[in-house]
Amino acid sequence: RLKGIVKRLTRGNGDRSTIFSFNNNGLSVLHIAASCGHLEICKYLVEELKGDINAPGYGAAALGATPFMGSAQSGDVAAVKYFLDGGGDVTKADDKGQTVLHHAVAAGCCKVTEFLLSKGVPVDINFGRGTPAFLAAVNEQDKTLKILLDHHANPNIIISGATTPLLSALIYRSLKCMKLLIKAGADVNCKASTMTLLVFATMQGGYTNFIKFLLKAGADPNIPDDLGRLPIELAALRDCKEEVEMLLPLTTPIPTVPNWSIEGVISHVKNEDKKPMEQRHRERRQRLLKSQADTAFKLKEYKMASECYGLAIDHGESATLYANRSVCKLLLGDGEGSLSDALRCRMLRPDWAKACYRQAAAHMLLKVPSSLPVCPLMTYSIIDTDL
């Protein structure tokens, strides 16, 4: 059937290889066959039509991925072996810095992951955007993560000087991945990162059960953030009595808190928070958080970036921060959130072209008619580097 289709499509010039010029969002017919694990079709496309198993796709769907990488996502070991034996490049990375092993791990393909490691693919292969273990953590793939750790993957790898697999697992709320990483020797405090796990969890909110787990795992509640605030103070700022209660007996009493109790800590922190933070401290913290968000965005970790932009906004509103968080939410498929940030951005800078662009993009995702036309020639950078 496929041979008949190829014959009809190439009837004009007789060159059957032109079949590869047809694509779906940058994915060739070989990419699609490989990702579906259709081995016989792949053999025909490679052996008879001379398809390139290492040819990168293009566009938002492919992002430089090769058919070999696609085969890893199929979960079909036979297809992966065929591509590997045919010259599949295990060290080639796509536009996101991900190799064939990364693709297998992120898709949760355990047998393919085991197979690639058995063929000598480095377990910590990294092109600057994270190891396979990091990718497993952010994709909540605990089964492939366990395989990597059993093959001695480094659980404490630092990604772009900002995050670790354990911090990423926390951000994505993957308790199974966190347990595996800590069992494998991950630093429960992430001291080499920009903030400890407890600082992040108590600052952000919504991580109460994870705080309980971290404390049982030995996380130190006496390590402050960059402004000298302890996790118990960050929890008290959010008026979270449950978290304060958990942290209280494990935290060294703060000399300036006269009543070392749940109510006493919350009352003291609330009173202290009414005092204006020095502008230089606020700006320094905002720059740090924005830098972390920018790094996460470049890694295409949009959820992580969105949360860091949100923390930066808490230290002072900025049209740029809202614009950047808007595009993160857009890429995460959160049209309502993206539109909300875009509208806030326009309130702060009504005549800023990028604010209008963000609003129109959110409308397009929501399929809501917008009075703001999106020009295909707009070349605004998707993310700003200046506050």
Secondary structure, 3 states (H helix, E strand, C coil): CHHHHHHHHCCCCCCHHHHHHCEECCEEHHHHHHHCCCHHHHHHHHHHCCCCCCCCCCHHHHCCCCHHHHHHHHCCHHHHHHHHHCCCCCCCCCCCCCCHHHHHHHCCCHHHHHHHHHCCCCCCCCCCCCCHHHHHHHCCCHHHHHHHHHCCCCCCCCECCCECHHHHHHHCCCHHHHHHHHHCCCCCCCCCCCCCHHHHHHHHCCCHHHHHHHHHCCCCCCCCCCCCCCHHHHHHHCCCHHHHHHHHHHCCCCCCCCCCCHHHHHHHHHHHHCCCCCHHHHHHHHHHHHHHHHHHHHCCCHHHHHHHHHHHHCCCCCHHHHHHHHHHHHHCCCHHHHHHHHHHHHHHCCCCHHHHHHHHHHHHHHCCCCCCCCCCCCCCCCCCCCC
